[in-house]
Amino acid sequence: MEMKKLDTTRLLYGPYKPPIVEWGGFLICEVRGKLRVGSWSHGRIPWPREKKYFSYILCGDLVRAIKNEAAVAVAHHWGVCVMTVTTWRKQLGVGRVNPGTHRLRSLRAHLVFAGRPKSEAFKRANGRRFIKRIRRGEIPFIRPEQLWKPWEVRLLGTASDKDIAIKIGRSYDSVQLKRERLGIPAFRP
């Protein structure tokens, strides 16, 4: 199954329009108070910038977008970097995850796991509950390549742990721990 491309820059809660103000006019910024408009940005949604430092004036629909949209989408449409949007969120007291970010992460997770064959352990664990238990640390997450193959287990105790680790491509500690957990005595020449 081919993975679909996720449109990360789509605005979900728009439309957003710039405030109606002329150059030299005044706007009330949510962070810095009353500011004089000195220029306009060149983003997809043009936005007034203050006269002295040319920083964006956080007002109106831009504030609404910062509170509701994913940072990537705001950055794309207003022509700034994602770190600028992160700074704006901090200044406005918006948390790291808002509705837009949450939706974007959910879509990404869905696309990543869509079409993957599920392991028997995953099916037995009933999906979401299993993932929550992994995240809480109740169950260690084990990738398929980390599982011990039967021929690797049969090697334990037949040579020194260091030699076995080199032969099967695992760390010395993991070989020693597995041997001790299975109760296999250490190799004695």
C-alpha positions as CSV (number, residue, x, y, z in Angstrom):
1,M,0.0,0.0,0.0
2,E,1.4,3.4,-1.0
3,M,1.6,6.0,1.8
4,K,-0.4,9.1,1.0
5,K,1.2,12.5,1.2
6,L,0.1,14.5,4.2
7,D,-0.7,18.2,3.6
8,T,0.9,19.7,6.7
9,T,0.3,23.3,5.6
10,R,-3.5,23.2,5.3
11,L,-5.3,25.7,7.5
12,L,-8.1,24.0,9.2
13,Y,-9.9,26.8,11.0
14,G,-9.7,29.6,8.4
15,P,-10.2,31.7,6.5
16,Y,-7.9,34.3,7.9
17,K,-7.8,37.9,6.7
18,P,-5.4,40.7,7.5
19,P,-6.7,43.7,9.5
20,I,-7.7,46.7,7.5
21,V,-5.2,49.4,8.3
22,E,-3.0,51.8,6.3
23,W,0.7,52.4,6.6
24,G,1.4,54.6,9.5
25,G,-1.9,53.6,11.2
26,F,-2.0,51.9,14.7
27,L,-3.0,48.4,15.8
28,I,-3.2,46.9,19.2
29,C,-0.7,44.0,19.5
30,E,-1.7,41.2,22.0
31,V,1.9,41.2,23.4
32,R,3.3,44.7,23.0
33,G,0.3,47.0,23.0
34,K,-0.3,49.9,20.6
35,L,2.1,49.8,17.6
36,R,2.5,51.8,14.4
37,V,2.2,49.9,11.1
38,G,5.4,50.4,9.2
39,S,5.2,47.8,6.4
40,W,3.4,44.6,5.3
41,S,4.9,41.1,5.1
42,H,5.2,39.2,1.9
43,G,3.7,35.9,3.0
44,R,0.7,34.1,1.4
45,I,-1.4,36.0,3.9
46,P,0.2,39.6,4.0
47,W,0.4,40.9,7.6
48,P,1.2,44.3,9.1
49,R,4.6,44.7,10.7
50,E,5.6,47.4,13.2
51,K,7.6,50.4,12.1
52,K,10.6,50.2,14.4
53,Y,11.7,46.5,14.3
54,F,9.5,45.2,11.4
55,S,8.2,42.4,13.6
56,Y,4.7,41.1,13.0
57,I,1.9,42.7,15.0
58,L,0.1,39.9,16.8
59,C,-3.6,40.8,16.5
60,G,-6.9,39.6,15.0
61,D,-6.9,36.5,12.8
62,L,-3.1,35.9,13.3
63,V,-3.7,35.4,17.0
64,R,-6.7,33.1,16.3
65,A,-4.5,31.1,13.9
66,I,-1.7,30.8,16.4
67,K,-4.1,29.4,19.0
68,N,-5.8,26.9,16.6
69,E,-3.5,25.9,13.8
70,A,-0.4,23.7,13.5
71,A,2.8,25.7,13.7
72,V,3.9,24.4,10.3
73,A,0.7,25.8,8.7
74,V,1.0,29.2,10.3
75,A,4.6,29.5,9.3
76,H,3.8,28.5,5.7
77,H,0.9,31.0,5.2
78,W,2.4,34.0,7.1
79,G,5.9,33.5,5.6
80,V,7.9,33.0,8.9
81,C,9.8,30.0,10.3
82,V,8.3,27.5,12.7
83,M,10.5,28.8,15.6
84,T,8.9,32.2,15.2
85,V,5.5,30.6,15.5
86,T,6.7,28.7,18.6
87,T,7.9,32.0,20.1
88,W,4.5,33.6,19.4
89,R,2.8,30.7,21.1
90,K,4.9,31.2,24.2
91,Q,4.2,34.9,24.2
92,L,0.4,34.3,23.9
93,G,0.4,31.5,26.5
94,V,-0.6,28.8,24.0
95,G,0.5,25.3,24.8
96,R,2.7,23.1,22.7
97,V,-0.3,21.2,21.4
98,N,-3.3,23.0,20.1
99,P,-6.2,21.6,18.0
100,G,-4.3,21.9,14.7
101,T,-1.1,20.3,16.0
102,H,-3.1,17.5,17.6
103,R,-4.9,16.8,14.3
104,L,-1.7,16.9,12.3
105,R,0.0,14.4,14.7
106,S,-3.0,12.1,14.5
107,L,-3.0,12.1,10.7
108,R,0.8,11.4,10.7
109,A,0.4,8.5,13.1
110,H,-2.5,7.1,11.0
111,L,-0.4,7.3,7.8
112,V,2.6,5.7,9.4
113,F,0.7,2.7,10.7
114,A,-1.8,2.4,7.8
115,G,-1.2,-0.7,5.8
116,R,1.5,-2.2,8.1
117,P,1.0,-5.9,8.9
118,K,0.3,-6.2,12.6
119,S,2.3,-8.7,14.6
120,E,0.5,-11.3,16.7
121,A,1.7,-9.6,19.9
122,F,0.1,-6.4,18.7
123,K,-3.2,-8.1,17.8
124,R,-3.3,-9.9,21.2
125,A,-2.6,-6.7,23.1
126,N,-5.7,-5.0,21.7
127,G,-4.0,-2.0,19.9
128,R,-4.3,1.3,21.8
129,R,-4.2,-0.1,25.3
130,F,-1.0,-1.9,24.4
131,I,0.6,1.3,23.0
132,K,-0.4,3.3,26.1
133,R,1.2,0.7,28.3
134,I,4.4,0.9,26.3
135,R,4.4,4.7,26.6
136,R,3.9,4.5,30.4
137,G,6.8,2.1,30.5
138,E,4.8,-0.9,31.8
139,I,5.9,-3.0,28.8
140,P,9.2,-2.5,27.1
141,F,9.0,-1.7,23.4
142,I,10.8,-4.4,21.4
143,R,11.4,-4.0,17.7
144,P,11.4,-7.3,15.7
145,E,15.1,-7.1,15.0
146,Q,15.7,-7.0,18.8
147,L,14.1,-10.4,19.4
148,W,16.4,-13.4,19.9
149,K,16.4,-16.0,17.3
150,P,16.5,-19.7,18.4
151,W,20.0,-20.3,16.9
152,E,21.3,-17.3,18.9
153,V,19.9,-18.7,22.2
154,R,21.5,-22.1,21.5
155,L,24.9,-20.4,21.3
156,L,24.6,-19.0,24.8
157,G,27.0,-20.8,27.2
158,T,29.0,-22.5,24.4
159,A,31.7,-19.8,24.3
160,S,32.5,-16.6,26.2
161,D,29.8,-14.0,26.2
162,K,32.2,-11.6,24.5
163,D,32.8,-14.0,21.6
164,I,29.1,-14.7,21.2
165,A,28.3,-11.0,21.2
166,I,30.8,-10.4,18.4
167,K,29.5,-13.4,16.4
168,I,25.8,-12.5,16.6
169,G,26.2,-8.7,16.5
170,R,24.8,-7.9,19.9
171,S,26.3,-6.0,22.9
172,Y,28.2,-8.0,25.6
173,D,25.7,-6.8,28.2
174,S,22.7,-8.0,26.3
175,V,24.3,-11.5,25.8
176,Q,25.2,-11.7,29.5
177,L,21.7,-10.6,30.6
178,K,19.9,-13.0,28.3
179,R,22.1,-15.9,29.4
180,E,21.5,-15.1,33.1
181,R,17.8,-14.7,32.6
182,L,17.6,-18.1,31.0
183,G,19.7,-19.6,33.8
184,I,22.4,-20.8,31.4
185,P,25.8,-21.1,33.2
186,A,28.7,-19.1,32.0
187,F,31.2,-20.8,29.6
188,R,34.2,-22.3,31.4
189,P,37.1,-23.5,29.1
